[in-house]
């Protein structure tokens, strides 16, 4: 998760973040796969 103009990293995305965002909005399956792939590259 990043914030401010300089986009500093605040914390790593967790499992809860991968399930939903904002006010309980669900992520679509394509975005979930992209995030999981990106997390595996780190």
PyMOL Python script that loads the backbone (N, CA, C, O; Angstrom):
from pymol import cmd

cmd.read_pdbstr("""\
ATOM      1  N   UNK A   1       0.861  -1.166   0.000  1.00  0.00           N
ATOM      2  CA  UNK A   1       0.000   0.000   0.000  1.00  0.00           C
ATOM      3  C   UNK A   1       0.906   1.226   0.000  1.00  0.00           C
ATOM      4  O   UNK A   1       1.913   1.260   0.708  1.00  0.00           O
ATOM      5  N   UNK A   2       0.549   2.225  -0.790  1.00  0.00           N
ATOM      6  CA  UNK A   2       1.352   3.445  -0.870  1.00  0.00           C
ATOM      7  C   UNK A   2       0.460   4.666  -0.694  1.00  0.00           C
ATOM      8  O   UNK A   2      -0.737   4.625  -0.978  1.00  0.00           O
ATOM      9  N   UNK A   3       1.062   5.748  -0.221  1.00  0.00           N
ATOM     10  CA  UNK A   3       0.291   6.972   0.001  1.00  0.00           C
ATOM     11  C   UNK A   3       1.185   8.190  -0.209  1.00  0.00           C
ATOM     12  O   UNK A   3       2.406   8.076  -0.313  1.00  0.00           O
ATOM     13  N   UNK A   4       0.558   9.341  -0.268  1.00  0.00           N
ATOM     14  CA  UNK A   4       1.210  10.636  -0.426  1.00  0.00           C
ATOM     15  C   UNK A   4       1.734  10.800  -1.836  1.00  0.00           C
ATOM     16  O   UNK A   4       1.658   9.879  -2.648  1.00  0.00           O
ATOM     17  N   UNK A   5       2.268  11.980  -2.124  1.00  0.00           N
ATOM     18  CA  UNK A   5       2.763  12.283  -3.462  1.00  0.00           C
ATOM     19  C   UNK A   5       3.999  11.478  -3.828  1.00  0.00           C
ATOM     20  O   UNK A   5       4.191  11.133  -4.994  1.00  0.00           O
ATOM     21  N   UNK A   6       4.826  11.181  -2.862  1.00  0.00           N
ATOM     22  CA  UNK A   6       6.046  10.427  -3.155  1.00  0.00           C
ATOM     23  C   UNK A   6       5.793   8.923  -3.224  1.00  0.00           C
ATOM     24  O   UNK A   6       6.702   8.159  -3.548  1.00  0.00           O
ATOM     25  N   UNK A   7       4.570   8.493  -2.923  1.00  0.00           N
ATOM     26  CA  UNK A   7       4.185   7.074  -2.979  1.00  0.00           C
ATOM     27  C   UNK A   7       5.119   6.193  -2.163  1.00  0.00           C
ATOM     28  O   UNK A   7       5.649   5.205  -2.669  1.00  0.00           O
ATOM     29  N   UNK A   8       5.316   6.549  -0.915  1.00  0.00           N
ATOM     30  CA  UNK A   8       6.115   5.721  -0.024  1.00  0.00           C
ATOM     31  C   UNK A   8       5.357   4.437   0.281  1.00  0.00           C
ATOM     32  O   UNK A   8       4.133   4.452   0.415  1.00  0.00           O
ATOM     33  N   UNK A   9       6.076   3.335   0.391  1.00  0.00           N
ATOM     34  CA  UNK A   9       5.449   2.068   0.748  1.00  0.00           C
ATOM     35  C   UNK A   9       5.156   2.086   2.237  1.00  0.00           C
ATOM     36  O   UNK A   9       6.053   2.316   3.048  1.00  0.00           O
ATOM     37  N   UNK A  10       3.896   1.842   2.599  1.00  0.00           N
ATOM     38  CA  UNK A  10       3.489   1.830   3.997  1.00  0.00           C
ATOM     39  C   UNK A  10       3.571   0.415   4.555  1.00  0.00           C
ATOM     40  O   UNK A  10       4.091   0.195   5.649  1.00  0.00           O
ATOM     41  N   UNK A  11       3.053  -0.537   3.795  1.00  0.00           N
ATOM     42  CA  UNK A  11       3.106  -1.937   4.207  1.00  0.00           C
ATOM     43  C   UNK A  11       2.863  -2.806   2.986  1.00  0.00           C
ATOM     44  O   UNK A  11       2.370  -2.330   1.964  1.00  0.00           O
ATOM     45  N   UNK A  12       3.209  -4.068   3.096  1.00  0.00           N
ATOM     46  CA  UNK A  12       2.956  -5.015   2.010  1.00  0.00           C
ATOM     47  C   UNK A  12       1.482  -5.373   1.979  1.00  0.00           C
ATOM     48  O   UNK A  12       0.807  -5.367   3.008  1.00  0.00           O
ATOM     49  N   UNK A  13       0.990  -5.683   0.792  1.00  0.00           N
ATOM     50  CA  UNK A  13      -0.385  -6.150   0.670  1.00  0.00           C
ATOM     51  C   UNK A  13      -0.499  -7.520   1.319  1.00  0.00           C
ATOM     52  O   UNK A  13       0.369  -8.375   1.141  1.00  0.00           O
ATOM     53  N   UNK A  14      -1.561  -7.721   2.063  1.00  0.00           N
ATOM     54  CA  UNK A  14      -1.790  -8.995   2.728  1.00  0.00           C
ATOM     55  C   UNK A  14      -2.939  -9.759   2.098  1.00  0.00           C
ATOM     56  O   UNK A  14      -3.540  -9.307   1.124  1.00  0.00           O
ATOM     57  N   UNK A  15      -3.239 -10.920   2.660  1.00  0.00           N
ATOM     58  CA  UNK A  15      -4.313 -11.768   2.142  1.00  0.00           C
ATOM     59  C   UNK A  15      -5.652 -11.047   2.170  1.00  0.00           C
ATOM     60  O   UNK A  15      -6.440 -11.172   1.233  1.00  0.00           O
ATOM     61  N   UNK A  16      -5.917 -10.296   3.226  1.00  0.00           N
ATOM     62  CA  UNK A  16      -7.181  -9.558   3.314  1.00  0.00           C
ATOM     63  C   UNK A  16      -7.287  -8.522   2.194  1.00  0.00           C
ATOM     64  O   UNK A  16      -8.364  -8.313   1.636  1.00  0.00           O
ATOM     65  N   UNK A  17      -6.169  -7.879   1.869  1.00  0.00           N
ATOM     66  CA  UNK A  17      -6.158  -6.891   0.787  1.00  0.00           C
ATOM     67  C   UNK A  17      -6.440  -7.537  -0.564  1.00  0.00           C
ATOM     68  O   UNK A  17      -7.054  -6.917  -1.433  1.00  0.00           O
ATOM     69  N   UNK A  18      -5.998  -8.775  -0.745  1.00  0.00           N
ATOM     70  CA  UNK A  18      -6.213  -9.462  -2.011  1.00  0.00           C
ATOM     71  C   UNK A  18      -7.666  -9.879  -2.192  1.00  0.00           C
ATOM     72  O   UNK A  18      -8.099 -10.132  -3.316  1.00  0.00           O
ATOM     73  N   UNK A  19      -8.420  -9.953  -1.105  1.00  0.00           N
ATOM     74  CA  UNK A  19      -9.820 -10.365  -1.186  1.00  0.00           C
ATOM     75  C   UNK A  19     -10.738  -9.194  -1.497  1.00  0.00           C
ATOM     76  O   UNK A  19     -11.696  -9.348  -2.254  1.00  0.00           O
ATOM     77  N   UNK A  20     -10.464  -8.034  -0.932  1.00  0.00           N
ATOM     78  CA  UNK A  20     -11.326  -6.879  -1.161  1.00  0.00           C
ATOM     79  C   UNK A  20     -10.537  -5.591  -0.933  1.00  0.00           C
ATOM     80  O   UNK A  20      -9.403  -5.619  -0.456  1.00  0.00           O
ATOM     81  N   UNK A  21     -11.142  -4.488  -1.275  1.00  0.00           N
ATOM     82  CA  UNK A  21     -10.512  -3.182  -1.087  1.00  0.00           C
ATOM     83  C   UNK A  21     -11.593  -2.149  -0.792  1.00  0.00           C
ATOM     84  O   UNK A  21     -12.779  -2.403  -1.000  1.00  0.00           O
ATOM     85  N   UNK A  22     -11.184  -1.007  -0.316  1.00  0.00           N
ATOM     86  CA  UNK A  22     -12.136   0.080  -0.052  1.00  0.00           C
ATOM     87  C   UNK A  22     -13.234  -0.346   0.907  1.00  0.00           C
ATOM     88  O   UNK A  22     -12.969  -0.945   1.950  1.00  0.00           O
ATOM     89  N   UNK A  23     -14.444  -0.038   0.549  1.00  0.00           N
ATOM     90  CA  UNK A  23     -15.586  -0.361   1.407  1.00  0.00           C
ATOM     91  C   UNK A  23     -16.193  -1.689   0.974  1.00  0.00           C
ATOM     92  O   UNK A  23     -17.323  -1.745   0.490  1.00  0.00           O
ATOM     93  N   UNK A  24     -15.422  -2.752   1.159  1.00  0.00           N
ATOM     94  CA  UNK A  24     -15.845  -4.127   0.855  1.00  0.00           C
ATOM     95  C   UNK A  24     -16.106  -4.370  -0.626  1.00  0.00           C
ATOM     96  O   UNK A  24     -16.939  -5.210  -0.968  1.00  0.00           O
ATOM     97  N   UNK A  25     -15.420  -3.661  -1.505  1.00  0.00           N
ATOM     98  CA  UNK A  25     -15.521  -3.921  -2.941  1.00  0.00           C
ATOM     99  C   UNK A  25     -14.653  -5.133  -3.268  1.00  0.00           C
ATOM    100  O   UNK A  25     -13.512  -5.221  -2.814  1.00  0.00           O
ATOM    101  N   UNK A  26     -15.180  -6.048  -4.039  1.00  0.00           N
ATOM    102  CA  UNK A  26     -14.456  -7.264  -4.374  1.00  0.00           C
ATOM    103  C   UNK A  26     -13.543  -7.038  -5.580  1.00  0.00           C
ATOM    104  O   UNK A  26     -13.918  -6.353  -6.532  1.00  0.00           O
ATOM    105  N   UNK A  27     -12.340  -7.622  -5.530  1.00  0.00           N
ATOM    106  CA  UNK A  27     -11.442  -7.584  -6.673  1.00  0.00           C
ATOM    107  C   UNK A  27     -11.896  -8.621  -7.690  1.00  0.00           C
ATOM    108  O   UNK A  27     -12.372  -9.692  -7.313  1.00  0.00           O
ATOM    109  N   UNK A  28     -11.753  -8.314  -8.971  1.00  0.00           N
ATOM    110  CA  UNK A  28     -12.105  -9.312  -9.975  1.00  0.00           C
ATOM    111  C   UNK A  28     -10.988 -10.354 -10.080  1.00  0.00           C
ATOM    112  O   UNK A  28      -9.867 -10.113  -9.633  1.00  0.00           O
ATOM    113  N   UNK A  29     -11.290 -11.492 -10.662  1.00  0.00           N
ATOM    114  CA  UNK A  29     -10.360 -12.618 -10.717  1.00  0.00           C
ATOM    115  C   UNK A  29      -9.088 -12.293 -11.498  1.00  0.00           C
ATOM    116  O   UNK A  29      -8.009 -12.750 -11.121  1.00  0.00           O
ATOM    117  N   UNK A  30      -9.188 -11.520 -12.567  1.00  0.00           N
ATOM    118  CA  UNK A  30      -8.010 -11.175 -13.368  1.00  0.00           C
ATOM    119  C   UNK A  30      -7.032 -10.363 -12.528  1.00  0.00           C
ATOM    120  O   UNK A  30      -5.832 -10.635 -12.537  1.00  0.00           O
ATOM    121  N   UNK A  31      -7.536  -9.372 -11.805  1.00  0.00           N
ATOM    122  CA  UNK A  31      -6.675  -8.549 -10.961  1.00  0.00           C
ATOM    123  C   UNK A  31      -6.075  -9.379  -9.828  1.00  0.00           C
ATOM    124  O   UNK A  31      -4.909  -9.187  -9.484  1.00  0.00           O
ATOM    125  N   UNK A  32      -6.841 -10.289  -9.247  1.00  0.00           N
ATOM    126  CA  UNK A  32      -6.308 -11.161  -8.193  1.00  0.00           C
ATOM    127  C   UNK A  32      -5.126 -11.971  -8.711  1.00  0.00           C
ATOM    128  O   UNK A  32      -4.103 -12.076  -8.036  1.00  0.00           O
ATOM    129  N   UNK A  33      -5.259 -12.548  -9.912  1.00  0.00           N
ATOM    130  CA  UNK A  33      -4.169 -13.349 -10.480  1.00  0.00           C
ATOM    131  C   UNK A  33      -2.941 -12.482 -10.740  1.00  0.00           C
ATOM    132  O   UNK A  33      -1.815 -12.921 -10.509  1.00  0.00           O
ATOM    133  N   UNK A  34      -3.148 -11.256 -11.217  1.00  0.00           N
ATOM    134  CA  UNK A  34      -2.023 -10.355 -11.470  1.00  0.00           C
ATOM    135  C   UNK A  34      -1.291 -10.023 -10.173  1.00  0.00           C
ATOM    136  O   UNK A  34      -0.060 -10.022 -10.140  1.00  0.00           O
ATOM    137  N   UNK A  35      -2.031  -9.743  -9.111  1.00  0.00           N
ATOM    138  CA  UNK A  35      -1.419  -9.414  -7.823  1.00  0.00           C
ATOM    139  C   UNK A  35      -0.685 -10.612  -7.240  1.00  0.00           C
ATOM    140  O   UNK A  35       0.402 -10.459  -6.682  1.00  0.00           O
ATOM    141  N   UNK A  36      -1.267 -11.804  -7.361  1.00  0.00           N
ATOM    142  CA  UNK A  36      -0.622 -13.009  -6.847  1.00  0.00           C
ATOM    143  C   UNK A  36       0.672 -13.288  -7.603  1.00  0.00           C
ATOM    144  O   UNK A  36       1.674 -13.665  -6.996  1.00  0.00           O
ATOM    145  N   UNK A  37       0.658 -13.104  -8.926  1.00  0.00           N
ATOM    146  CA  UNK A  37       1.859 -13.310  -9.732  1.00  0.00           C
ATOM    147  C   UNK A  37       2.929 -12.309  -9.334  1.00  0.00           C
ATOM    148  O   UNK A  37       4.095 -12.676  -9.185  1.00  0.00           O
ATOM    149  N   UNK A  38       2.547 -11.044  -9.160  1.00  0.00           N
ATOM    150  CA  UNK A  38       3.485 -10.001  -8.772  1.00  0.00           C
ATOM    151  C   UNK A  38       4.073 -10.280  -7.393  1.00  0.00           C
ATOM    152  O   UNK A  38       5.265 -10.057  -7.176  1.00  0.00           O
ATOM    153  N   UNK A  39       3.268 -10.760  -6.467  1.00  0.00           N
ATOM    154  CA  UNK A  39       3.740 -11.068  -5.113  1.00  0.00           C
ATOM    155  C   UNK A  39       4.729 -12.227  -5.147  1.00  0.00           C
ATOM    156  O   UNK A  39       5.656 -12.268  -4.339  1.00  0.00           O
ATOM    157  N   UNK A  40       4.548 -13.156  -6.060  1.00  0.00           N
ATOM    158  CA  UNK A  40       5.460 -14.288  -6.193  1.00  0.00           C
ATOM    159  C   UNK A  40       6.804 -13.900  -6.771  1.00  0.00           C
ATOM    160  O   UNK A  40       7.792 -14.598  -6.545  1.00  0.00           O
ATOM    161  N   UNK A  41       6.867 -12.803  -7.511  1.00  0.00           N
ATOM    162  CA  UNK A  41       8.114 -12.341  -8.115  1.00  0.00           C
ATOM    163  C   UNK A  41       9.034 -11.675  -7.107  1.00  0.00           C
ATOM    164  O   UNK A  41      10.230 -11.553  -7.372  1.00  0.00           O
ATOM    165  N   UNK A  42       8.523 -11.239  -5.959  1.00  0.00           N
ATOM    166  CA  UNK A  42       9.332 -10.513  -4.977  1.00  0.00           C
ATOM    167  C   UNK A  42      10.204 -11.437  -4.179  1.00  0.00           C
ATOM    168  O   UNK A  42      10.948 -10.986  -3.309  1.00  0.00           O
TER     169      UNK A  42
END
""", "prot")
cmd.dss("prot")
cmd.show_as("cartoon", "prot")
cmd.util.cbc("prot")
cmd.orient("prot")
